[in-house]
């Protein structure tokens, strides 16, 4: 079976994602579409608006055949590690293609940039600072958009694999907050948290309107307490707490009881908002540097959900470690998933908290379609 992989968050699933699924199938002519999806916490440094199981089910109902989990530790880091974990998962799943969205949709230039020895995580900052890269690459003459930066990250990590890249045009702006037929995930989240109508922009409308929505703001009182009460030495042992960021965050936590004011005051040229939020997520989940540094290389794929096609594909995989039960998830990664589920579920009602924990230690979703 010919397989195509896509890397997603579905936070939440919307019509642009439907288009991505359709185009990925069309351009790759694949027999099975595999989605590597972030779990309950996402790359922008926030909890997902609804849990991974609801997002997984929506993915399968809308054309994805097999949903694999992007391990927490990759899902909550910057572009390079996010891309590494995603591509590694697709490689373990023996994907033939990877299809991603791009603002420029210029695959040749993106590949040329990927072949250079640039630090992808600092690309935007370096370009803004006027540092020179090969000027023959047209994309380097302007600030790169988020999906182009991720595309370069994916391409850097597939250079030594047999995965073939496919690029499709990004049809809306990543940070666009206007609700329209094809709205960004940011626009839908913004509308939901401000009690605005999301119209028909997402196939998850009923699920979203009937779910407990989760945001980083809900955890800020707890995060603020941790920053103000934990010893600095302890904070310095939290993953992503580097370069004295704990001192900076403690100072702002003393001043601000509102997370937006806290983030605005904390954001500097040295510390981007995303960097700060990703650090806060590690603090929330009590992820230590030692836990991360002691992780062994990823060698197992975890199945979150599948349909009949996805099930057939899994059966044909040879010499692949497939975690179809929680107990089979690779050691180290499994503990991080459980801890992050406990933290995420603490924002929910007790009934939904217990349900989410039970789902986490249960098996994957199977839809007979």
C-alpha positions, 0 to 999 in steps of 0.5 A: 500500500502506498502511504502518504503522511501529513503532520497535523494538530487539528486545533481544531479541525477546520475546512482548510484541513479538509482541503489538505487531506483531499489534496494530499490524497490526490497529489500522492495517489496514496492508498493510505493517509497517515496523520502524525498528530500532536497530543493534548499540548501543541507546538505553540506552547498551549494546551489543545482546545479539546483533547486529542481523542476528539480531534483524532476521531474528527480526523478519521471521520474526514478522510485520515486512515491512520492517526499516530501520536507525535510524542509530547516532547516533540510536540511541545518544542520549536520547529526543528525538534517538532519536525524531527519527531514528526518525520521520525514517526513517519519514517518508522511508519514507512511513509512514502510521501509527506505532504505539507502546506506552504505559504510560498509553495516553492518546493525547489527553493525550500529544498535548497534552503533545507540543504544549507547549514542554517539553524531553522529555529532561529531563521526568522530572527536571523532574517529580521536581524539582516544576517546574510544567507544565500541571496539566490534563494528568493525566500530569504529576501523576506521574512519567512512565514510559519509554514515555510519555516516548518517546511524547511524543517521537515525537508532537512529531516527527510534528506536522508530518508526515502520519503518524497516531499509534496507541497501545497499552497497554504490558503489562509494566514496562520494568525488570521483572526477573521472568521470566514469559510476557510478560517485559521485555527487561530480564528476559530479558537479566538471566536470560541473563547470570545463567544462568537459564532464560528458559522460553518468554518469547521466540521467540529462545530457541534463537538466544540460547542459541546466540549469543555474548552481548555486554554493556557489562561486556565492554568496561569494561577497555578503556573504563577504560584509555581514561579513564585514559590519554587526554588530557582535551582528547582526551576533551572532543572525544568526542561527549556528553562535555560539562560536565566529565563526563570529569573525573568519569568519570576519577575513578571509573575510578581507583577501580573495576575493576567496571563496576557499581561504576563506574556506581553511583559515577558516577551523580548527580543531574547525570549519570544512569546512561543519560547515562553509558552513552551517553557511554561508548558514544561513547568506545568507538566513538571518535565525535568531536563534529566527526563528528556536527556535520558530518553532513548531514540524513538523506535515505536509508533503509537496508534491513536485511531484508525479506520479499516484502511489504516488497520490493513496498513498496520497489519502489513508493516514488518519490523515496526514497533507498534504501540496499540496499547498504552503499556506498549508505548516506549518507556520514558515517552509513556511517562511523559504522556501520562503526566501531561494527560493528568495536567491537561485533565485538571482543567476539566470537570471530574467526569471528563477528567476521569474519562480522559485518563481512561482514554489515555490508558485504553486502546486506540479509536477504531471506526468501521469505515 
